[in-house]
Amino acid sequence: MSKRKAWPDLMIVQMEKGGSFLETDLEFHQTIVAGAREPVLSRMSEAILPLLQEGRRQTNTLPNMRTKSSNYHVLIAIAIEERNIEQARQLMQSHIEQMLEPLKKAKEAQGEADQMKG
């Protein structure tokens, strides 16, 4: 089994045990970037690593996000293993959208709560 496929499976096990899979999640993303063999993408990923870590901490606290994330990772890893680039691209796009939407809603709700206090 490849490294790309092993990490999502590990995330599922970690999630079922109730543990954190933040590091496994980040390693999976870094493996995808490394596999792209794009030096610019690699440098950009390294530069924004602290932002990625904070984003994962936030999304991991939202309902069902850990399950969605690990399932997307499994599907993305399979698409990559099968060399189905278009499917992998579509899954990655959907994964990003699914992670951003609840964050936007949470931020909006926090802004409304702050306005009501002030």
PEJO-V531491 format. One record per residue. N is the residue number from 0. PHI is phi in degrees with one decimal (none if undefined). D_FIRST is the distance of its C-alpha to the first C-alpha in Angstrom with 2 decimals. Layout:
n->N phi->PHI d_first->D_FIRST
n->N phi->PHI d_first->D_FIRST
This chain:
n->0 phi->none d_first->0.00
n->1 phi->-76.7 d_first->3.79
n->2 phi->-60.4 d_first->6.71
n->3 phi->-58.7 d_first->8.35
n->4 phi->-78.6 d_first->6.51
n->5 phi->-67.3 d_first->6.52
n->6 phi->-64.7 d_first->10.18
n->7 phi->-60.9 d_first->11.62
n->8 phi->-62.4 d_first->10.53
n->9 phi->-62.9 d_first->12.16
n->10 phi->-59.7 d_first->15.05
n->11 phi->-62.7 d_first->15.67
n->12 phi->-62.0 d_first->15.96
n->13 phi->-62.3 d_first->18.14
n->14 phi->-66.6 d_first->20.18
n->15 phi->-63.3 d_first->20.84
n->16 phi->-81.7 d_first->22.06
n->17 phi->84.6 d_first->24.24
n->18 phi->-87.0 d_first->22.93
n->19 phi->-82.7 d_first->22.60
n->20 phi->-121.7 d_first->19.43
n->21 phi->-57.4 d_first->21.35
n->22 phi->-65.5 d_first->19.68
n->23 phi->-63.4 d_first->16.12
n->24 phi->-58.9 d_first->17.47
n->25 phi->-65.1 d_first->19.06
n->26 phi->-63.2 d_first->16.11
n->27 phi->-60.3 d_first->14.13
n->28 phi->-63.1 d_first->17.28
n->29 phi->-65.7 d_first->17.74
n->30 phi->-66.2 d_first->14.35
n->31 phi->-61.5 d_first->15.44
n->32 phi->-61.7 d_first->18.80
n->33 phi->-61.9 d_first->17.66
n->34 phi->-67.1 d_first->15.66
n->35 phi->-70.2 d_first->18.94
n->36 phi->53.8 d_first->20.66
n->37 phi->-116.1 d_first->23.86
n->38 phi->-56.3 d_first->25.91
n->39 phi->-65.8 d_first->28.17
n->40 phi->-60.7 d_first->25.44
n->41 phi->-62.9 d_first->24.00
n->42 phi->-65.9 d_first->27.51
n->43 phi->-63.7 d_first->28.25
n->44 phi->-61.5 d_first->25.19
n->45 phi->-62.8 d_first->26.27
n->46 phi->-67.3 d_first->29.81
n->47 phi->-101.7 d_first->29.10
n->48 phi->-52.4 d_first->26.63
n->49 phi->-60.0 d_first->29.40
n->50 phi->-67.5 d_first->30.07
n->51 phi->-63.0 d_first->26.45
n->52 phi->-61.7 d_first->26.43
n->53 phi->-66.9 d_first->29.69
n->54 phi->-60.3 d_first->28.62
n->55 phi->-65.1 d_first->25.58
n->56 phi->-61.0 d_first->27.98
n->57 phi->-71.2 d_first->30.28
n->58 phi->-66.7 d_first->27.89
n->59 phi->-66.9 d_first->26.28
n->60 phi->-91.6 d_first->29.79
n->61 phi->-83.7 d_first->30.43
n->62 phi->-56.7 d_first->30.18
n->63 phi->68.3 d_first->26.92
n->64 phi->-69.9 d_first->25.44
n->65 phi->-63.8 d_first->22.66
n->66 phi->-65.4 d_first->21.64
n->67 phi->-59.6 d_first->22.02
n->68 phi->-60.5 d_first->20.10
n->69 phi->-65.2 d_first->16.97
n->70 phi->-68.4 d_first->17.19
n->71 phi->-59.9 d_first->17.77
n->72 phi->-62.0 d_first->14.76
n->73 phi->-61.2 d_first->12.51
n->74 phi->-63.7 d_first->14.55
n->75 phi->-64.5 d_first->14.55
n->76 phi->-61.3 d_first->10.80
n->77 phi->-64.5 d_first->10.82
n->78 phi->-60.4 d_first->13.93
n->79 phi->-68.0 d_first->12.63
n->80 phi->-57.6 d_first->9.71
n->81 phi->-81.9 d_first->12.64
n->82 phi->58.0 d_first->14.86
n->83 phi->-95.7 d_first->17.33
n->84 phi->-62.4 d_first->19.10
n->85 phi->-64.3 d_first->21.97
n->86 phi->-64.6 d_first->20.05
n->87 phi->-60.8 d_first->18.01
n->88 phi->-62.3 d_first->21.45
n->89 phi->-63.8 d_first->23.13
n->90 phi->-64.2 d_first->20.66
n->91 phi->-63.3 d_first->20.95
n->92 phi->-61.4 d_first->24.72
n->93 phi->-63.3 d_first->24.94
n->94 phi->-58.5 d_first->22.87
n->95 phi->-61.9 d_first->25.33
n->96 phi->-61.6 d_first->28.28
n->97 phi->-65.9 d_first->27.27
n->98 phi->-82.0 d_first->27.01
n->99 phi->-76.5 d_first->30.28
n->100 phi->-57.4 d_first->32.53
n->101 phi->-64.8 d_first->32.68
n->102 phi->-64.9 d_first->33.19
n->103 phi->-61.9 d_first->36.09
n->104 phi->-63.7 d_first->37.58
n->105 phi->-64.0 d_first->37.35
n->106 phi->-66.1 d_first->39.00
n->107 phi->-62.0 d_first->41.72
n->108 phi->-63.2 d_first->42.38
n->109 phi->-65.3 d_first->42.69
n->110 phi->-62.0 d_first->45.12
n->111 phi->-65.4 d_first->47.20
n->112 phi->-64.3 d_first->47.31
n->113 phi->-64.9 d_first->48.41
n->114 phi->-66.2 d_first->51.13
n->115 phi->-68.7 d_first->52.45
n->116 phi->-73.0 d_first->52.77
n->117 phi->-89.1 d_first->54.51
